[in-house]
Amino acid sequence: MRKALLQLHLSVFLAGFTGILGKLIALNEGLLVGYRLAITAVSLWLLFYFQGALRKLTWREIASIGGTGVIVALHWLFFYGSIKYANVSIAVVCFSLTSMFTAILEPIILRRRPDVVELLLSALTLVGILLIFHFDVQYRTGIILGIISAAFCALFTIFNKIQLRTYDSKTIILYELTVGAAVFTLAMPLYLHVFPVASVLPAKIDWVYLFILSWACTICMYLLSMNALTKISAFTVNLTFNLEPVYSIIMAFILFHENKVLHYSFYVGLGCIILSVILQMLRVSGESRRSRLKPAN
C-alpha cells in the first residue's frame, strides 16, 4: 500500500505540469491533444518493442481497450479547452470534480453499493466548484468545459480499473492511446473545419513542450497511476489527483500571475477541495492501519 501511494503521489506531481504546458503551447486544444496522442503512441510502441513488452491482442480486445482511449482523448480535449477559455487555475480546480463523478458512476458501473462517505467528500468538492462558478462569471465557459473533462476522467479511471483485472498496465496504455490517436486523427479534419486555425504545425518551442508533455507527463504519469490502481480504489486515485491543482496553481501564479485575476471565492472553493483530499487521505490511512492491526483468523 505504501509503495502504491508513493507511485500515486509522484504521478500527481507529474500531472501538475500538464496544465502549465497546455498554457505554454500555442496550438489550440484539438491540435494539442492530437500531437500529444501521436507522439505518445509512437514513443510507446518503440519503447515497448525494445523492452520486449509488446503483447498481441485480438481486434475485439483492442476495441474494448481502445474505447477507453477515446474517453482519455475527450478528457484531454475538454481539459485543454478549459485552459484556453479560462486559465490553468480554473481548469485544474474543475478537474477536482472527478472524485464526485467517480463516487456516483463507479457503484453503477461496478454494481456495488454507493459509499456514503465518498459522496459526502465529493459534495464538499462540489461546494468548492459552485463557489467559483457563482462568482467568477467570466470563466463560466471554461468551468463548464472543465466539468465535462472531469466526467470523462472519472469514466476512464473506472474502466482502467476493470481492464487491469485482465491486462497489464503497459498493454492498456499502449492500445488505449494508439486507438485514441487513430480516432482523433480521423476526426481532426472535421474539428479543424469547425474550429479553423492559421497553421497546424507547432512552433519549435512547442515541439519541446509537446515532447515533455508526452514523455514525462503522459507515459511516466500514466504508468505510475495505473500501477497504483492495482492496490488502491479508483475513488482514492481520483481524489488524490485533486492535489494536482495545488501544484499547477502554484506554478500558474509564478509563471502567469493568475493570482491577480482570481476572485476571493476561488480561494474559498480551493480550500474546500483541499479539505476533502485531506479527509480522504486520513480515512484511507486509518483503514490501512486497522487492517494491519486486525488479528489473523
Backbone hydrogen bonds in HBPLUS format (Angstrom, degrees):
<---DONOR---> <-ACCEPTOR-->    atom                        ^
c    i                          cat <-CA-CA->   ^        H-A-AA   ^      H-
h    n   atom  resd res      DA  || num        DHA   H-A  angle D-A-AA Bond
n    s   type  num  typ     dist DA aas  dist angle  dist       angle   num
A0005-LEU N   A0001-MET O   2.94 MM   4  6.20 155.4  2.00 150.5 156.8     1
A0006-LEU N   A0002-ARG O   3.00 MM   4  6.26 151.5  2.09 145.5 153.4     2
A0007-GLN N   A0003-LYS O   2.95 MM   4  6.23 161.1  1.99 151.2 155.8     3
A0008-LEU N   A0004-ALA O   2.90 MM   4  6.07 154.0  1.97 144.2 152.1     4
A0009-HIS N   A0005-LEU O   2.97 MM   4  6.19 162.2  2.00 148.6 152.0     5
A0010-LEU N   A0006-LEU O   3.03 MM   4  6.22 152.2  2.11 147.6 155.3     6
A0011-SER N   A0007-GLN O   3.00 MM   4  6.20 155.0  2.07 146.4 153.0     7
A0012-VAL N   A0008-LEU O   3.00 MM   4  6.30 145.7  2.12 144.0 154.1     8
A0013-PHE N   A0009-HIS O   3.01 MM   4  6.24 151.8  2.09 140.7 147.7     9
A0014-LEU N   A0010-LEU O   3.07 MM   4  6.42 156.6  2.13 148.0 153.3    10
A0015-ALA N   A0011-SER O   2.90 MM   4  6.09 152.4  1.97 141.9 150.4    11
A0016-GLY N   A0012-VAL O   2.99 MM   4  6.24 132.6  2.22 141.3 153.1    12
A0016-GLY N   A0013-PHE O   3.20 MM   3  5.19 133.2  2.43  92.9 105.4    13
A0017-PHE N   A0014-LEU O   3.11 MM   3  5.75 159.9  2.15 115.3 120.8    14
A0018-THR N   A0015-ALA O   3.05 MM   3  5.43 152.1  2.13 111.1 119.3    15
A0021-LEU N   A0017-PHE O   2.97 MM   4  6.22 166.5  1.99 160.0 163.3    16
A0022-GLY N   A0018-THR O   2.90 MM   4  6.07 149.2  1.99 142.6 151.8    17
A0023-LYS N   A0019-GLY O   3.04 MM   4  6.32 141.3  2.20 141.9 151.3    18
A0023-LYS N   A0020-ILE O   3.15 MM   3  5.19 125.9  2.46  95.0 108.5    19
A0024-LEU N   A0020-ILE O   2.99 MM   4  6.30 151.5  2.07 146.8 155.2    20
A0025-ILE N   A0021-LEU O   2.91 MM   4  6.03 155.4  1.97 153.6 158.2    21
A0032-LEU N   A0028-ASN O   2.96 MM   4  6.05 163.0  1.99 160.7 166.3    22
A0033-VAL N   A0029-GLU O   3.09 MM   4  6.16 163.6  2.12 143.6 147.1    23
A0034-GLY N   A0030-GLY O   2.97 MM   4  6.16 157.2  2.02 146.5 153.8    24
A0035-TYR N   A0031-LEU O   2.91 MM   4  6.10 167.8  1.93 157.6 158.5    25
A0036-ARG N   A0032-LEU O   2.99 MM   4  6.14 158.8  2.03 145.4 152.2    26
A0037-LEU N   A0033-VAL O   2.91 MM   4  6.05 164.4  1.93 152.7 156.0    27
A0038-ALA N   A0034-GLY O   3.06 MM   4  6.21 164.2  2.08 146.9 151.5    28
A0039-ILE N   A0035-TYR O   2.91 MM   4  5.99 176.1  1.91 157.5 158.9    29
A0040-THR N   A0036-ARG O   3.03 MM   4  6.00 161.1  2.06 143.9 150.0    30
A0041-ALA N   A0037-LEU O   2.88 MM   4  5.96 165.1  1.90 151.3 155.7    31
A0042-VAL N   A0038-ALA O   3.08 MM   4  6.20 174.1  2.08 155.0 156.6    32
A0043-SER N   A0039-ILE O   3.00 MM   4  6.05 160.5  2.04 146.1 152.2    33
A0044-LEU N   A0040-THR O   2.90 MM   4  6.07 154.7  1.97 149.8 156.5    34
A0045-TRP N   A0041-ALA O   3.08 MM   4  6.36 160.4  2.12 151.7 156.1    35
A0046-LEU N   A0042-VAL O   3.13 MM   4  6.40 161.7  2.17 151.0 155.4    36
A0047-LEU N   A0043-SER O   2.87 MM   4  6.01 164.9  1.89 151.0 155.9    37
A0048-PHE N   A0044-LEU O   2.84 MM   4  5.89 175.2  1.85 155.8 157.5    38
A0049-TYR N   A0045-TRP O   2.99 MM   4  5.87 141.7  2.14 134.3 144.8    39
A0050-PHE N   A0046-LEU O   3.18 MM   4  6.38 165.8  2.20 151.0 152.9    40
A0051-GLN N   A0047-LEU O   3.07 MM   4  6.26 136.5  2.26 138.7 151.5    41
A0052-GLY N   A0048-PHE O   2.94 MM   4  5.85 113.1  2.40 130.8 144.9    42
A0053-ALA N   A0048-PHE O   2.76 MM   5  4.83 154.2  1.83 149.4 152.5    43
A0052-GLY N   A0049-TYR O   3.14 MM   3  5.09 147.8  2.25  96.3 106.1    44
A0062-ILE N   A0058-THR O   2.91 MM   4  6.24 158.7  1.96 153.9 160.3    45
A0063-ALA N   A0059-TRP O   2.94 MM   4  6.10 155.9  2.00 143.8 150.0    46
A0064-SER N   A0060-ARG O   3.04 MM   4  6.25 151.0  2.13 140.6 148.4    47
A0065-ILE N   A0061-GLU O   3.00 MM   4  6.27 168.7  2.01 155.7 157.2    48
A0066-GLY N   A0062-ILE O   2.67 MM   4  5.62 155.5  1.73 146.5 155.5    49
A0067-GLY N   A0063-ALA O   3.03 MM   4  6.01 140.7  2.18 138.8 145.2    50
A0068-THR N   A0065-ILE O   3.08 MM   3  5.59 131.3  2.33 110.0 120.9    51
A0069-GLY N   A0066-GLY O   2.90 MM   3  4.75 117.9  2.29  90.8 107.8    52
A0070-VAL N   A0066-GLY O   3.05 MM   4  6.48 142.3  2.20 150.1 159.2    53
A0071-ILE N   A0067-GLY O   3.31 MM   4  6.66 149.2  2.41 138.2 146.0    54
A0072-VAL N   A0068-THR O   2.94 MM   4  6.31 150.4  2.03 147.0 155.3    55
A0073-ALA N   A0069-GLY O   3.01 MM   4  6.30 157.5  2.06 145.3 150.5    56
A0074-LEU N   A0070-VAL O   3.00 MM   4  6.29 154.8  2.06 146.7 153.2    57
A0075-HIS N   A0071-ILE O   2.89 MM   4  6.14 155.0  1.95 148.4 155.7    58
A0076-TRP N   A0072-VAL O   2.99 MM   4  6.34 161.6  2.03 154.5 158.3    59
A0077-LEU N   A0073-ALA O   2.91 MM   4  6.13 158.3  1.96 146.9 153.6    60
A0078-PHE N   A0074-LEU O   3.04 MM   4  6.25 169.9  2.06 156.4 156.7    61
A0079-PHE N   A0075-HIS O   2.95 MM   4  6.04 150.3  2.04 145.6 155.1    62
A0080-TYR N   A0076-TRP O   2.90 MM   4  6.07 172.5  1.90 159.5 159.8    63
A0081-GLY N   A0077-LEU O   2.94 MM   4  6.03 141.4  2.09 136.9 148.9    64
A0082-SER N   A0078-PHE O   2.90 MM   4  6.03 146.2  2.01 138.8 146.6    65
A0083-ILE N   A0079-PHE O   3.15 MM   4  6.57 146.7  2.26 140.5 149.2    66
A0084-LYS N   A0080-TYR O   2.98 MM   4  6.22 159.8  2.02 146.2 150.9    67
A0085-TYR N   A0081-GLY O   2.94 MM   4  6.10 154.6  2.01 150.1 156.6    68
A0086-ALA N   A0082-SER O   2.85 MM   4  5.74 130.2  2.10 137.7 149.7    69
A0091-ALA N   A0087-ASN O   3.11 MM   4  6.26 168.9  2.13 154.7 158.2    70
A0092-VAL N   A0088-VAL O   3.00 MM   4  6.17 169.5  2.01 161.6 163.2    71
A0093-VAL N   A0089-SER O   3.15 MM   4  6.20 147.6  2.26 142.0 150.6    72
A0094-CYS N   A0090-ILE O   3.04 MM   4  6.25 161.8  2.07 153.5 157.9    73
A0095-PHE N   A0091-ALA O   3.15 MM   4  6.37 140.3  2.31 137.9 148.8    74
A0096-SER N   A0093-VAL O   2.95 MM   3  5.39 150.8  2.04 109.0 117.9    75
A0097-LEU N   A0094-CYS O   3.03 MM   3  5.79 168.0  2.04 121.8 125.5    76
A0098-THR N   A0095-PHE O   3.05 MM   3  5.84 162.3  2.08 121.9 125.4    77
A0100-MET N   A0097-LEU O   3.00 MM   3  5.20 121.7  2.36 101.2 115.7    78
A0101-PHE N   A0097-LEU O   3.10 MM   4  6.50 164.5  2.12 160.5 163.4    79
A0102-THR N   A0098-THR O   2.86 MM   4  6.07 151.0  1.95 148.8 157.8    80
A0103-ALA N   A0099-SER O   2.93 MM   4  6.11 158.9  1.97 145.8 150.8    81
A0104-ILE N   A0100-MET O   3.15 MM   4  6.41 140.0  2.31 143.1 153.5    82
A0105-LEU N   A0101-PHE O   2.78 MM   4  5.85 169.7  1.79 153.4 157.0    83
A0106-GLU N   A0102-THR O   2.84 MM   4  5.33 160.6  1.88 141.0 147.5    84
A0108-ILE N   A0105-LEU O   3.08 MM   3  5.18 118.1  2.48  99.3 114.9    85
A0109-ILE N   A0105-LEU O   2.88 MM   4  6.10 167.1  1.90 165.2 168.4    86
A0110-LEU N   A0106-GLU O   2.83 MM   4  5.75 167.9  1.84 156.3 160.5    87
A0111-ARG N   A0107-PRO O   2.85 MM   4  5.20 109.4  2.36 122.2 134.1    88
A0112-ARG N   A0107-PRO O   3.00 MM   5  4.70 148.0  2.11 123.5 133.6    89
A0119-LEU N   A0115-ASP O   3.09 MM   4  6.42 156.6  2.14 151.5 157.9    90
A0120-LEU N   A0116-VAL O   2.95 MM   4  6.24 152.1  2.03 148.3 156.0    91
A0121-LEU N   A0117-VAL O   2.91 MM   4  6.16 162.6  1.94 155.3 159.5    92
A0122-SER N   A0118-GLU O   2.91 MM   4  6.07 151.4  2.00 144.0 152.6    93
A0123-ALA N   A0119-LEU O   2.90 MM   4  6.11 143.0  2.04 139.3 149.4    94
A0124-LEU N   A0120-LEU O   3.17 MM   4  6.51 144.2  2.30 141.4 149.8    95
A0125-THR N   A0121-LEU O   3.22 MM   4  6.63 150.2  2.32 141.5 148.8    96
A0126-LEU N   A0122-SER O   2.87 MM   4  6.20 153.9  1.94 148.4 156.3    97
A0127-VAL N   A0123-ALA O   2.94 MM   4  6.21 150.5  2.03 146.1 153.0    98
A0128-GLY N   A0124-LEU O   3.27 MM   4  6.58 153.4  2.34 140.9 147.0    99
A0129-ILE N   A0125-THR O   3.11 MM   4  6.52 154.2  2.18 149.8 156.4   100
A0130-LEU N   A0126-LEU O   2.91 MM   4  6.13 162.8  1.94 155.1 159.7   101
A0131-LEU N   A0127-VAL O   3.02 MM   4  6.22 152.4  2.09 149.2 155.8   102
A0132-ILE N   A0128-GLY O   3.32 MM   4  6.61 156.9  2.38 143.4 148.6   103
A0133-PHE N   A0129-ILE O   2.87 MM   4  6.11 164.4  1.89 155.3 160.2   104
A0134-HIS N   A0130-LEU O   2.90 MM   4  5.92 155.9  1.95 147.2 152.6   105
A0135-PHE N   A0131-LEU O   3.38 MM   4  6.47 158.2  2.43 142.2 146.5   106
A0136-ASP N   A0132-ILE O   2.90 MM   4  5.66 162.0  1.93 153.9 160.0   107
A0139-TYR N   A0136-ASP O   3.15 MM   3  5.89 162.8  2.19 119.3 124.5   108
A0140-ARG N   A0137-VAL O   3.30 MM   3  5.39 164.1  2.32 115.7 113.9   109
A0143-ILE N   A0139-TYR O   2.85 MM   4  6.09 151.1  1.94 154.0 163.7   110
A0144-ILE N   A0140-ARG O   2.91 MM   4  6.12 161.2  1.94 151.9 155.6   111
A0145-LEU N   A0141-THR O   3.06 MM   4  6.33 164.4  2.08 151.7 155.7   112
A0146-GLY N   A0142-GLY O   2.92 MM   4  6.08 149.7  2.01 141.0 150.0   113
A0147-ILE N   A0143-ILE O   2.89 MM   4  6.16 148.1  1.99 149.7 157.9   114
A0148-ILE N   A0144-ILE O   3.08 MM   4  6.39 160.0  2.13 151.0 155.6   115
A0149-SER N   A0145-LEU O   2.98 MM   4  6.20 154.1  2.05 143.8 151.4   116
A0150-ALA N   A0146-GLY O   3.01 MM   4  6.28 148.4  2.11 141.8 149.5   117
A0151-ALA N   A0147-ILE O   3.13 MM   4  6.48 149.5  2.22 146.0 153.5   118
A0152-PHE N   A0148-ILE O   3.16 MM   4  6.53 159.4  2.21 153.2 157.4   119
A0153-CYS N   A0149-SER O   2.96 MM   4  6.20 151.4  2.04 146.3 155.1   120
A0154-ALA N   A0150-ALA O   2.98 MM   4  6.24 155.0  2.04 148.7 154.0   121
A0155-LEU N   A0151-ALA O   3.17 MM   4  6.46 157.0  2.23 145.0 150.8   122
A0156-PHE N   A0152-PHE O   3.03 MM   4  6.34 166.1  2.05 155.6 157.8   123
A0157-THR N   A0153-CYS O   3.11 MM   4  6.24 150.3  2.20 146.6 154.4   124
A0158-ILE N   A0154-ALA O   3.11 MM   4  6.30 159.9  2.15 148.9 153.7   125
A0159-PHE N   A0155-LEU O   2.95 MM   4  6.19 167.7  1.97 156.0 159.5   126
A0160-ASN N   A0156-PHE O   2.90 MM   4  5.89 146.6  2.02 134.4 143.6   127
A0161-LYS N   A0157-THR O   3.07 MM   4  6.27 151.5  2.15 141.1 148.2   128
A0162-ILE N   A0158-ILE O   3.15 MM   4  6.56 147.2  2.26 143.4 152.1   129
A0163-GLN N   A0159-PHE O   2.87 MM   4  6.18 159.4  1.92 149.7 155.4   130
A0164-LEU N   A0160-ASN O   2.91 MM   4  6.09 146.3  2.02 150.3 158.5   131
A0165-ARG N   A0162-ILE O   3.14 MM   3  5.68 161.2  2.18 112.7 118.5   132
A0166-THR N   A0163-GLN O   2.97 MM   3  5.63 156.0  2.02 118.0 124.8   133
A0167-TYR N   A0163-GLN O   2.91 MM   4  6.01 172.5  1.91 162.8 165.4   134
A0172-ILE N   A0168-ASP O   3.17 MM   4  6.44 159.6  2.21 153.0 159.1   135
A0173-ILE N   A0169-SER O   3.02 MM   4  6.18 175.1  2.02 153.5 154.5   136
A0174-LEU N   A0170-LYS O   3.03 MM   4  6.05 156.7  2.08 145.2 152.1   137
A0175-TYR N   A0171-THR O   3.15 MM   4  6.28 176.4  2.15 151.6 152.2   138
A0176-GLU N   A0172-ILE O   2.86 MM   4  5.84 154.8  1.92 152.6 161.0   139
A0177-LEU N   A0173-ILE O   3.12 MM   4  6.00 170.9  2.13 141.4 144.3   140
A0178-THR N   A0174-LEU O   3.03 MM   4  6.06 145.0  2.16 139.0 149.6   141
A0179-VAL N   A0175-TYR O   3.05 MM   4  5.96 169.9  2.06 140.8 144.0   142
A0180-GLY N   A0176-GLU O   2.89 MM   4  6.02 158.1  1.94 146.2 153.6   143
A0181-ALA N   A0177-LEU O   2.86 MM   4  5.86 153.6  1.93 136.3 142.9   144
A0182-ALA N   A0178-THR O   2.97 MM   4  6.24 157.1  2.03 147.3 153.5   145
A0183-VAL N   A0179-VAL O   2.92 MM   4  6.11 171.2  1.93 159.5 160.9   146
A0184-PHE N   A0180-GLY O   2.94 MM   4  5.98 159.2  1.98 144.8 151.5   147
A0185-THR N   A0181-ALA O   2.88 MM   4  5.98 151.3  1.97 144.1 151.7   148
A0186-LEU N   A0182-ALA O   3.12 MM   4  6.36 157.7  2.17 146.9 152.1   149
A0187-ALA N   A0183-VAL O   3.03 MM   4  6.26 145.1  2.16 143.5 153.4   150
A0188-MET N   A0184-PHE O   2.94 MM   4  5.96 121.7  2.29 139.8 153.8   151
A0188-MET N   A0185-THR O   3.33 MM   3  5.17 143.8  2.47  93.4 103.3   152
A0191-TYR N   A0187-ALA O   3.06 MM   4  6.32 159.5  2.10 152.7 159.2   153
A0192-LEU N   A0188-MET O   2.84 MM   4  6.03 164.2  1.87 162.5 165.0   154
A0193-HIS N   A0189-PRO O   3.00 MM   4  6.14 134.6  2.21 135.5 147.8   155
A0193-HIS N   A0190-LEU O   3.16 MM   3  4.99 125.8  2.47  90.2 104.7   156
A0194-VAL N   A0190-LEU O   3.10 MM   4  6.42 148.2  2.20 146.9 154.1   157
A0195-PHE N   A0191-TYR O   2.76 MM   4  5.96 157.2  1.81 150.0 157.9   158
A0206-ASP N   A0203-ALA O   3.04 MM   3  5.07 120.0  2.41  96.8 112.6   159
A0207-TRP N   A0203-ALA O   3.11 MM   4  6.51 143.3  2.25 151.6 161.2   160
A0207-TRP N   A0204-LYS O   3.18 MM   3  5.33 127.4  2.47  97.5 110.1   161
A0209-TYR N   A0205-ILE O   3.11 MM   4  6.48 162.8  2.14 150.4 154.1   162
A0210-LEU N   A0206-ASP O   2.80 MM   4  5.98 154.4  1.87 148.9 156.6   163
A0211-PHE N   A0207-TRP O   3.02 MM   4  6.26 154.4  2.09 148.5 153.7   164
A0212-ILE N   A0208-VAL O   3.11 MM   4  6.41 157.4  2.16 150.1 156.4   165
A0213-LEU N   A0209-TYR O   2.85 MM   4  6.03 160.1  1.89 148.8 155.0   166
A0214-SER N   A0210-LEU O   2.85 MM   4  6.01 150.8  1.94 142.4 150.3   167
A0215-TRP N   A0211-PHE O   2.88 MM   4  5.88 167.8  1.90 148.7 152.3   168
A0216-ALA N   A0212-ILE O   3.02 MM   4  5.52 137.4  2.21 133.8 145.4   169
A0217-CYS N   A0212-ILE O   3.34 MM   5  6.76 162.1  2.38 151.9 157.0   170
A0219-ILE N   A0214-SER O   3.13 MM   5  6.44 159.9  2.17 146.8 151.1   171
A0220-CYS N   A0215-TRP O   3.21 MM   5  6.54 165.9  2.23 158.0 161.6   172
A0222-TYR N   A0218-THR O   2.85 MM   4  5.72 164.0  1.87 146.1 151.0   173
A0223-LEU N   A0219-ILE O   3.10 MM   4  6.16 163.7  2.12 150.1 154.8   174
A0224-LEU N   A0220-CYS O   3.13 MM   4  6.22 159.2  2.18 147.3 152.8   175
A0225-SER N   A0221-MET O   3.00 MM   4  6.19 164.0  2.02 148.7 153.5   176
A0226-MET N   A0222-TYR O   2.89 MM   4  5.90 158.1  1.94 147.8 153.6   177
A0227-ASN N   A0223-LEU O   3.05 MM   4  6.10 147.7  2.16 137.5 145.8   178
A0228-ALA N   A0224-LEU O   3.07 MM   4  6.31 150.7  2.16 142.8 150.9   179
A0229-LEU N   A0225-SER O   3.04 MM   4  6.30 136.9  2.23 135.7 147.3   180
A0230-THR N   A0227-ASN O   3.25 MM   3  5.61 151.7  2.33 104.9 112.6   181
A0231-LYS N   A0228-ALA O   3.03 MM   3  5.66 160.9  2.07 117.7 123.6   182
A0232-ILE N   A0228-ALA O   2.98 MM   4  6.02 140.7  2.13 148.8 160.6   183
A0237-VAL N   A0233-SER O   3.06 MM   4  6.37 159.2  2.11 151.4 157.4   184
A0238-ASN N   A0234-ALA O   2.94 MM   4  6.15 167.7  1.96 152.5 155.4   185
A0239-LEU N   A0235-PHE O   2.82 MM   4  6.00 157.5  1.87 151.8 158.8   186
A0240-THR N   A0236-THR O   2.88 MM   4  5.94 155.7  1.94 144.5 151.0   187
A0241-PHE N   A0237-VAL O   3.01 MM   4  6.25 144.0  2.14 142.2 152.2   188
A0242-ASN N   A0239-LEU O   2.95 MM   3  5.22 153.2  2.02 103.1 111.6   189
A0243-LEU N   A0240-THR O   2.93 MM   3  5.79 168.2  1.95 122.2 125.9   190
A0244-GLU N   A0241-PHE O   2.98 MM   3  5.33 157.6  2.03 107.1 114.4   191
A0246-VAL N   A0243-LEU O   2.96 MM   3  5.38 130.4  2.21 109.2 122.1   192
A0248-SER N   A0244-GLU O   3.01 MM   4  6.23 175.4  2.01 162.3 163.8   193
A0249-ILE N   A0245-PRO O   2.66 MM   4  5.54 162.8  1.69 148.4 153.9   194
A0250-ILE N   A0246-VAL O   3.16 MM   4  6.17 162.8  2.19 141.8 146.5   195
A0251-MET N   A0247-TYR O   3.17 MM   4  6.39 165.2  2.20 148.6 152.5   196
A0252-ALA N   A0248-SER O   2.76 MM   4  5.97 150.7  1.85 147.6 157.2   197
A0253-PHE N   A0249-ILE O   2.81 MM   4  5.98 153.9  1.88 151.4 157.4   198
A0254-ILE N   A0250-ILE O   3.12 MM   4  6.37 154.7  2.19 143.4 149.9   199
A0255-LEU N   A0251-MET O   2.81 MM   4  5.93 170.4  1.82 154.9 157.9   200
A0256-PHE N   A0252-ALA O   2.81 MM   4  5.19 148.7  1.91 130.1 140.8   201
A0257-HIS N   A0253-PHE O   3.14 MM   4  4.41 129.8  2.41 107.3 114.4   202
A0260-LYS N   A0257-HIS O   3.23 MM   3  6.02 167.5  2.25 119.0 122.5   203
A0261-VAL N   A0258-GLU O   3.07 MM   3  5.57 162.9  2.10 115.9 121.0   204
A0266-PHE N   A0263-HIS O   2.96 MM   3  5.58 149.1  2.06 115.6 123.9   205
A0267-TYR N   A0264-TYR O   3.09 MM   3  5.51 125.4  2.40 106.2 117.8   206
A0268-VAL N   A0264-TYR O   3.28 MM   4  6.69 152.4  2.36 146.5 154.4   207
A0269-GLY N   A0265-SER O   2.87 MM   4  6.02 165.0  1.89 150.4 154.5   208
A0270-LEU N   A0266-PHE O   2.88 MM   4  6.06 155.8  1.94 144.6 151.9   209
A0271-GLY N   A0267-TYR O   2.96 MM   4  6.07 146.9  2.07 136.2 144.9   210
A0272-CYS N   A0268-VAL O   3.15 MM   4  6.53 147.9  2.25 145.0 152.6   211
A0273-ILE N   A0269-GLY O   3.15 MM   4  6.50 154.4  2.22 147.4 154.1   212
A0274-ILE N   A0270-LEU O   2.94 MM   4  6.22 165.2  1.96 156.1 159.4   213
A0275-LEU N   A0271-GLY O   2.98 MM   4  6.11 155.8  2.04 144.8 151.6   214
A0276-SER N   A0272-CYS O   3.09 MM   4  6.36 149.9  2.18 142.9 150.1   215
A0277-VAL N   A0273-ILE O   3.17 MM   4  6.53 150.4  2.26 147.0 154.6   216
A0278-ILE N   A0274-ILE O   2.99 MM   4  6.29 162.7  2.02 153.7 158.0   217
A0279-LEU N   A0275-LEU O   2.99 MM   4  6.17 164.6  2.01 152.2 156.0   218
A0280-GLN N   A0276-SER O   3.08 MM   4  6.24 155.4  2.15 141.1 147.5   219
A0281-MET N   A0277-VAL O   2.92 MM   4  6.15 158.5  1.97 153.0 159.0   220
A0282-LEU N   A0278-ILE O   2.98 MM   4  6.21 156.4  2.04 150.0 156.2   221
A0283-ARG N   A0279-LEU O   2.97 MM   4  6.17 148.9  2.07 140.0 149.1   222
A0284-VAL N   A0280-GLN O   2.85 MM   4  6.12 163.8  1.88 155.2 158.1   223
A0285-SER N   A0281-MET O   2.93 MM   4  6.01 161.8  1.97 145.6 151.2   224
A0286-GLY N   A0282-LEU O   2.93 MM   4  6.04 155.1  1.99 141.9 148.7   225
A0287-GLU N   A0283-ARG O   2.98 MM   4  6.23 157.9  2.03 149.9 155.6   226
A0288-SER N   A0284-VAL O   2.95 MM   4  6.15 157.8  2.00 149.5 155.6   227
A0289-ARG N   A0285-SER O   2.97 MM   4  6.17 155.1  2.03 146.5 153.2   228
A0290-ARG N   A0286-GLY O   2.98 MM   4  6.18 159.0  2.02 148.4 153.9   229
A0291-SER N   A0287-GLU O   3.00 MM   4  6.18 151.3  2.08 144.1 151.8   230
A0292-ARG N   A0288-SER O   3.15 MM   4  6.39 145.4  2.27 141.1 149.6   231
A0293-LEU N   A0289-ARG O   3.11 MM   4  6.34 148.4  2.21 144.7 153.2   232
A0294-LYS N   A0290-ARG O   2.96 MM   4  6.00 125.9  2.26 139.8 152.8   233
